[in-house]
């Protein structure tokens, strides 16, 4: 694969528009290699937790320098799509890794380190997508989605009440029983049993007063202040595959993010 070349201007203005368009769409070579590796990940060429070919092997395959491949792999590692292991190689990142547990969970205690959480599933059923849910998940109104209501517990204390919508076509066979049998994060379940890996999420935060359902589940008074975290999670190709609305207690916890 060769990088795109840009011809010098002729001076007569005849190529100006074409050259401007060419410059606008130019993509650095390492970005092109990064895109090809993501395409392979999307197709399942390498499974989560699996060792990918070496930089030298990828350089030969893509007919580019090893340095170009290394730069692409560096970005994919920084984005948590790949994981480098000293002396072992580069692996496809997986939600089963201990460090991945808190990557998407930003609610942390005011004091001490985050503790492992337990899931308590209150509901799981197939429903028709409302217009709002369909718009977020890039579906049609009335398409089948899986609705899950989950209570996230830390010890005996309920902390987060999640309402989750998932595309029905991607999560066929997802049931309350199947959720209850899984020990670990939901994203690890989605990855291992449904072949859908969450690679990034967009979140919005709002203040919200507890309604009757939230108050009962989270053991607070109706009208108590809660933090609402609205999340849309994406898999490869920027495809939205989860809408999640989480109501969080914050008397002894807070939302933490690191900006770089």
N, C-alpha and C positions, 0 to 999 in steps of 0.2 A: 504494500500500500504506500503510495507516495503522497506527500503533502501537496495541497493545492497551490498552484503558482498564480501570481498576479502579474499581468503584462504591464509594462510602463505605458504611460499615456502617450498618444501620438501627437498631441498638441493641436489637433484640428477639432477636437470636441466630439468627434463621431463615436468614440468609445466611452465617453464619460459616464453615461447612465449604466452601461453594462459593467464597467470597472467598479463603479460604486456599489452595484448589487453584488459583484463578486467579493469585494472586500467585506461587505456586510455579512455574507454567509460563510466566510473563511473560518475554519475550525482547526485549532492546533492539532498536530498529529497525535500527541498523547491523549487528547480528548477523544479522538476517533477510536483509538485502541481501548480506552476506558469504556466507550459505548459498546464496542464489540464484546468485551468481557461481560458487561451487564447483560447483553443479549444472550450470551451463553448461560449465565446464571438464571435468567428468566426461563430459558428452555429446559433447565434442569441438567445441563451438561455435567455440572458438579453439584452434589447434594450438600445441604447444610452440614458443617463439620468435616467435610471432605477436603483432602489436599488437592490444590490445583496444580497444573504444570508449573515448572520453574520459570523464572523470568527469561532464561536463555531459550527454553523450549517455546515460550510464547513469542519471543523475538523472531525465531526461525519461522514459526507458523504465520505470523503477521507480516514478515519480511520488513522488519524495522529494527532499530538498534535496541540493545538491552536497556540502555538508559531511558529510551522512550517508554518501554514497557514498565520500567521501575517507577517512573513518574505517574503513570496511570494507576499502578498498584498502590502507590503511596496515597493517592486521592481516595481510592476505594477503601483503603484501610482507615483513613481519617473519617470516612463516612460510615464506618462500622459494617460495611458489606463484606469485607475480608479481614482476616486476623493473621498477623505475622507472629510466628513462634520461633524464637532464636534457636538456630541449629536444626530446625525441623522443616521449615518452609512456610508457605502461605496457605491458609485454610479458609473455606467459606464460613463466614460468621454464622452462629446459630443462637437461637433464644434459649438453648439449654445451658449455655455457658453461665457460670455464676455471676460474672460481671454484667451480663445482659439483663439480669432480673430487675435492676433499678434504673435501666436506661430509659424506660417509658413510664416509670413510676416516680413522680416528682414530689409526692407528699411524704415528708420526712418529719421525724419527731423534733421538737424544740431542743431536747437534750438527748444525748446518746446517739448511737448508730441505728440506722434502719434495721428492723428485724424482719425475718421471713413472714410473709402474709399468708393467710388461709382464705380460700374461696368458699362462700356459701351461696349456692345457686337457688334463687327463689322462683325462677320462671325460665322456660325455654320452649318456644313454639314457633311454628311457621305462620306468618301473617302477610297481608298485602301491604306493599310499600305505599305510604302516603306520598303526596306530591313533594313535601319537604325532604323526606328520606330518600326518595328516588332521585331528586336533584343532586343531593350530596354524593350518592353512590353511583351516579351516572347510569341510572336504571330508568325504566318507564313506570309511571304511576300504576300501581296494581300488580307489579312484578312481585314474585315471592321473595321475602326476606326472612331471615331467622332473627327473632327477638329474644334476647337474653337479659334477664335481670340478675345481677350478681352483687352480693354483699362482701366487701373486702374486710377481713377481720385481722387485727393485730392482737394476738392473745385472745382474750375474751371480749375485747372491745371492738364494736363495729366502727369503721372509719370512713369507708367510701361506699356509696350506693350507686352502682353503674347500671344504666340502661344502654344496651348495645344492639345495633342492627348490622347484620351481615348479609351479603348477597346469597340468596338461596341456591343459585346454580353452583357457587363455589364451595358451599358447605353442606352438600347433601349428606344426610346421615348424622348430622349433629343433633344430639338429643340431650335432655337433662341427665339421663343415665350415663351417657358417654362423658359428659362434662364432669359428673361426680366421680367417675372412676379415674380421672386423670389427676395426678399429683404433680403440681408445678404450675408454671404460668400458662395463661390461656394462649399466649402467642406461641409458646413452645408446642402446644397441642395443634394449633392451626398449621404450624410449620411441618410437624412430623406426620400428622394424619390427614391433612387436607392439601398439602403442598403449597400453602400460601404463606409467604414470609412477609411480615410487616417490616419495612425498611426505614420508614420515616413517618412522622405525624405532624400535623398542624394543630395547635391548640389555641383556644380563646378562653379567658377567665372572666367570670362575672360573679357578682354577689347575688345570692338567692335566699329567700326565706323558706324554711322547711314547710312543705305541705303535709297533709295527714299521712300519706304513704311514706315519705322520707322520714318524718318524725318517728313513726313506729319502727322503721327498720334501723335507724341510726340512734334510737333511744334518746331523742331530744324533744323539746317542747315544739308544738306547732308554732311557726313563726320564728324559730331560732335561726340565727344567721349561719349560712353555709356557703362554701365556695363551690361554684359550678365550673367544672372543667369540660369544655366542649372539644372533643377530639375527632379528627378525621385522619385515619391511618391509610398509608399507601403501600402497595407492593411495587415490584419492578414496572418500569414504563409509566410511572406516575398514575397508576390505576388505583382509585379509591376502593378500599375493600372493608372498611369498618367505620361506622359512626358510633361514637360513644359519648354519652352525657353522664358525667360523674359528679355526684353531690358529696362534698367532703366536710367532715368536722374539722375545725381548726383550733379548738381550745388548747390542745397540746401539740399540734402539728402545724406545718406551714408548707407552702409550695416553694420549691427551690429550683433554680435554674442557673446555669453558668453560661455567661455570654462571652464569646471570644471573637 
